Amino acid sequence: MRFSSLLSHLSAVDAASPRHLGSDPEIHGAQAIDLAGEGQLCFLESGSGLTAALAETGGSAVLLPCDEPLQQQATERGLAWVALKDPRLAFAEALDALHPRVRPQPGIHPTAVIDPSARIGAGVHVGAHAVVGAAAVIGDGCILHPGVVLYHDVQLAEGCEVHAQAVLQPGSRLGRGCVVHSGAVIGSEGFGFVPTSSGWRKMPQTGQVVLEDGVEVGCGSTIDRPSVGETRIGADTKIDNLVHIGHGVTTGRGCALAAQVGIAGGARLGNGVILAGQVGVANRATIGDRAIASSKSGIHGEVAAGEVVSGYPAIPNRLWLRCSAAFNKLPEMARTLRKLQAAQD
């Protein structure tokens, strides 16, 4: 589509948005600014470190920040552009417009196995070899891709999508618009065993997992159900691939958990918590609202609301940076200490 037409799909663009249409190029795709070619859209953020790429990009149009020198540079290069407060968000909307999603048609594949007691809403798609257990409830407009397995008493609110080979175990509850990606397991048994004189005694895991509205779970991630009660993931929380969430964990709204995060049973996360890759959270640890843990941090106790922590065990990020700077100097400091000790002897 023409760049001018594409702008109509961007919510932040209005009559007052600065722009330069140039030759109003035909846009057929999108790419990173340093890789874009003719007919492709790209974007640039202030402070991204890629501003120099604007002088060399082969793209035909660019979404720019509200930065007049950058806008002037794009005009001089003959690029079509529009200036926005959040170019990244606009780029996401542009991708939706350029690559509209093809949704599978409603219907049940003849190879799907659905228990007679299950309730299927209107406009639902159930793919090949999917299995829907007894007393399961699938809300209107849900999509179950091939090979999905829903155990008994699983409930999906309207508009959920479960990708191929994902499994939802007994009693799992999904709110509106949840997405579960391939290979994820929701409601698997928590790691509950009681030591006895004759070995481990399994603790029955009778609880359930609840995903509130808009939760997205990445490929290969697992969320365990507890022995009693529930594991609850707050609305609009986004979970990356290969994340493990233990039994009885509770998260607030809008959390973001990156790949290989592991959260042990009973931990509590507030609203808007961000855990970077490979963060580990210990049993019953507590993390306050909007706290952030950098990659590979180990959280064993309590993190205050709004705090940024790093390291193992996790400490305030500024202190960790100072400690990291000192780490490389430890051999020299040790030599100095030995000399001082030798001088005293």
BELQUIQUI-V67419 format. One record per residue. RES is the residue in one letter. SS is DSSP state (H for helix, E for strand, C for the rest). Layout:
# BELQUIQUI-V67419
<<RES;SS> <RES;SS>>
This chain:
# BELQUIQUI-V67419
<<M;C> <R;E> <F;H> <S;H> <S;H> <L;H> <L;H> <S;C> <H;C> <L;C> <S;C> <A;C> <V;C> <D;C> <A;C> <A;C> <S;C> <P;C> <R;E> <H;E> <L;C> <G;C> <S;C> <D;C> <P;C> <E;E> <I;C> <H;C> <G;E> <A;E> <Q;C> <A;C> <I;C> <D;C> <L;C> <A;C> <G;C> <E;C> <G;C> <Q;E> <L;E> <C;E> <F;E> <L;C> <E;C> <S;C> <G;C> <S;C> <G;C> <L;C> <T;H> <A;H> <A;H> <L;H> <A;H> <E;C> <T;C> <G;C> <G;C> <S;C> <A;E> <V;E> <L;E> <L;E> <P;C> <C;C> <D;C> <E;H> <P;H> <L;H> <Q;H> <Q;H> <Q;H> <A;H> <T;H> <E;H> <R;C> <G;C> <L;C> <A;E> <W;E> <V;E> <A;E> <L;C> <K;C> <D;C> <P;H> <R;H> <L;H> <A;H> <F;H> <A;H> <E;H> <A;H> <L;H> <D;H> <A;H> <L;H> <H;C> <P;C> <R;C> <V;C> <R;C> <P;C> <Q;C> <P;C> <G;E> <I;E> <H;C> <P;C> <T;C> <A;C> <V;E> <I;E> <D;C> <P;C> <S;C> <A;C> <R;E> <I;E> <G;C> <A;C> <G;C> <V;C> <H;E> <V;E> <G;C> <A;C> <H;C> <A;C> <V;E> <V;E> <G;C> <A;C> <A;C> <A;C> <V;E> <I;E> <G;C> <D;C> <G;C> <C;C> <I;E> <L;E> <H;C> <P;C> <G;C> <V;C> <V;E> <L;E> <Y;C> <H;C> <D;C> <V;C> <Q;E> <L;E> <A;C> <E;C> <G;C> <C;C> <E;E> <V;E> <H;C> <A;C> <Q;C> <A;C> <V;E> <L;E> <Q;C> <P;C> <G;C> <S;C> <R;E> <L;E> <G;C> <R;C> <G;C> <C;C> <V;E> <V;E> <H;C> <S;C> <G;C> <A;C> <V;E> <I;E> <G;E> <S;E> <E;E> <G;C> <F;C> <G;C> <F;E> <V;E> <P;E> <T;E> <S;C> <S;C> <G;E> <W;E> <R;E> <K;E> <M;C> <P;C> <Q;C> <T;C> <G;C> <Q;E> <V;E> <V;E> <L;E> <E;C> <D;C> <G;C> <V;C> <E;E> <V;E> <G;C> <C;C> <G;C> <S;C> <T;E> <I;E> <D;E> <R;E> <P;C> <S;C> <V;C> <G;C> <E;E> <T;E> <R;E> <I;E> <G;C> <A;C> <D;C> <T;C> <K;E> <I;E> <D;C> <N;C> <L;C> <V;C> <H;E> <I;E> <G;C> <H;C> <G;C> <V;C> <T;E> <T;C> <G;C> <R;C> <G;C> <C;C> <A;E> <L;E> <A;C> <A;C> <Q;C> <V;C> <G;E> <I;E> <A;C> <G;C> <G;C> <A;C> <R;E> <L;E> <G;C> <N;C> <G;C> <V;C> <I;E> <L;E> <A;C> <G;C> <Q;C> <V;C> <G;E> <V;E> <A;C> <N;C> <R;C> <A;C> <T;E> <I;E> <G;C> <D;C> <R;C> <A;C> <I;E> <A;E> <S;C> <S;C> <K;C> <S;C> <G;E> <I;E> <H;C> <G;C> <E;E> <V;E> <A;C> <A;C> <G;C> <E;C> <V;E> <V;E> <S;E> <G;C> <Y;E> <P;C> <A;C> <I;E> <P;E> <N;H> <R;H> <L;H> <W;H> <L;H> <R;H> <C;H> <S;H> <A;H> <A;H> <F;H> <N;C> <K;C> <L;H> <P;H> <E;H> <M;H> <A;H> <R;H> <T;H> <L;H> <R;H> <K;H> <L;H> <Q;H> <A;H> <A;H> <Q;H> <D;C>>
